[in-house]
Amino acid sequence: MIDDSQSENVLNLSRQLLVAMPGKVGGSLANTVIYVCEHTEQGALGLVINRPTDLTVGDLLKRLDLPLSLEIGARQQAPVFFGGPVQTDRGFVLHMPAQGYSSSIKLGEIALTTSRDVLQDVAVGKGPEHMLITLGYAGWGAGQLEDEMSQNAWLHVDATNHILFDMEPEKRYDAALAQLGITNPIMLTGDVGHA
């Protein structure tokens, strides 16, 4: 007989936002909001969505020798984000709609693409209506994210397309917390009491 009670208690944070708790998450992930693309028993992969770099989409496309069309417009001034400390030389494109490219993973109505063809479309003024480009990603091994969650290192909330694609990067942390009813991040503490 299979015990289904354990599978019901498995924490799946796929397509959720992780909000770093002050004093609990340090280094390059301190004060970040991470969109969790995938969370399985083998581990988790996410992209930091609130840490823009000085690199613009136009700069990135030029570095990749992709000729820019006039149709690219203001999109070329959009920032490329620090996606996390793993594989910082590799690009990840979170986009909507989730049309398929040669290397895309569908995440509901959103997709994560790592192939060059999405950037080729962007360079000529096509491509997804909404997108966020990162260099690198945040990764956790098997059980690592669950362990960090049990130590109150992260809060998690539902991801919204507005936070992911429309909101200014510096407002995303507070907006994610506001979904939990936290209006002042100064009130957060990583300490938890046990009775």
N, C-alpha and C positions, 0 to 999 in steps of 0.2 A: 504494500500500500504506500502511495506517495503522500508525503506530508506537504500540503499546499500552504500551510500557515506561514512557513518561512518565506515562500515566494511572494506572499501578500505583503510582507514587511520589508521587502527589498526597496531601498531608497533609489528612485530613478529621477535624476535631476536633468535629464535630456530636455532641451528647449526651455530651460529655466535660466534666470539670472542669478548669479552668485554675487553677493555684496560683501567685500572684505571687512571684517570687524577690526576697528582700531585697536592696536596693541596686540592683536592675535596673528595678523598676516603682515609679514615684513618684506623687505627686499623689493624686488621689481613688481610685486603684486600688491603692495600696500595701497590702500585706498582705491582699489579697482572694482569695476563691475565687469563680470565675465558672463558671456552668453555660452551656455553649455551646449555644444553641438551634439555630443554623444556621451552617454554614461552607461556602461555595461559592467558586468562582473570583471572584465579584463582591465577596466580603468575608465578614464574620462578625458575628453578633449574639449577645450573651450577657447574662446577668443575674447581678449580684453577689448571692451567697446568704448572706454572713456579715456584713452591715453593716446591722443594724436601725436604724431611725430612732426618734424619740420619738413618731411618729404611730402610732396603733393602727388596726386594721381598723375598729373601731367609729367612731373619729374620722373615718376616710376615708368611711365610708358616710354618716355625718351630713353631711359636707361636700358629698356628692353628692345630698343631700336624699332619701336612701333610708330610709324608716321601718324601724326595727329591731324585729323580732319577738322575743318572749321565747325562741323556739327557737334563736336565734343562740348563746346560752350563752357559754361561755368564749372562743369564737372571736373575739368582739369585742375581747378584750384582746391578741390576737396582734399582733406588730409588723408594720408595713409597712416594707419594706427599701429602702435606696438601691440601685437596680438598676444604676446607672452614670451617667456624666456627660452622656449624650445624652437629650434630650427628658425632662427631669426633671419636667415637668408632666403626663406621660402615664403611665397605669397599665398594668402588665403582670401577668397572673396565670398562674403556672406551676401546673398542677394535675393531679391523678390521681384518679379515672380520666379518660381523655381524651375524655369525652363532648363532642359538638360544640356549640359556641355559634355565634353569627352570625359571629364573627371569630376562629376558632381554627385553629391549625396543629398537626397531630398530630406528636408526636415519640416514636413508639413508643407505650408505655403512658401517656405523659405528654402534655399539650397545653399550648400557650401561647395564651392568649386575651387580646385587647385590647378586646373589646366589653363594654358595660355590663351585658348580660344575666347574666353570671356573677356579678357583684356583687349584682344584684337577687335572684338565688337565695340568695346567702349571707345577705343582709339578712333573709330570711324563714326562715332556718334550714335551707335546702336547699343545693344546690351540691355541689361536689366534696368527697370525703372528706378529701383531702390538698391543701393549696394553700400557695403562697407568693406574696405580692403585693409588687410593687416599683413604685417611681416611677423612671422612667428606665431606660436600658440602656447597656451597653458595646458600642461598635461599632468595626469595623475596615474600611477600604477594601480594594480588591483588592490582595492580596499583603502587606498590612500586618501581619497576624497571623503569617504565615509568616516575615516578616522579623524580627519580635520573637522568634519561637521560635528562629530561627537565632542570635540574640544571647543566648540562654539567659535571656530575661526571664520565661518561664513554664515550669512543669512541667505535664504533663497526666496525668490518671488517669481511670479509669472512674468515671462518676457512679453513685451508688447512691441508691435511694429513701430509705434511712435517713438519709444525710447531707443530702439535699435537704429532707426534710419532717419528720423525727422528732428530729433532733439539735439541741441548743441551738446558736444561731448562733456563739457564741464558741468552740465546740469543732470547728467544721467545717474550719478551716484545718489543725489538727493531725491530724484524722481523714483528710483527703485525703492529707496527707503520709505518714501511717502505711500507706496502701495501697502506697506505694513503699518501705516499710521504713525510713522516716526517722522516728525516734521523738523526736528533739530538733531543732526548727527552728533552734536556735542554730548547729547544725553546717552549715547551708546557706551557700553562698557563690555569688555569681553569676560568679565568676572561673573560667575554664576554661583549662587548659594545653594546648598543642599540641606534640607531640614532633617 
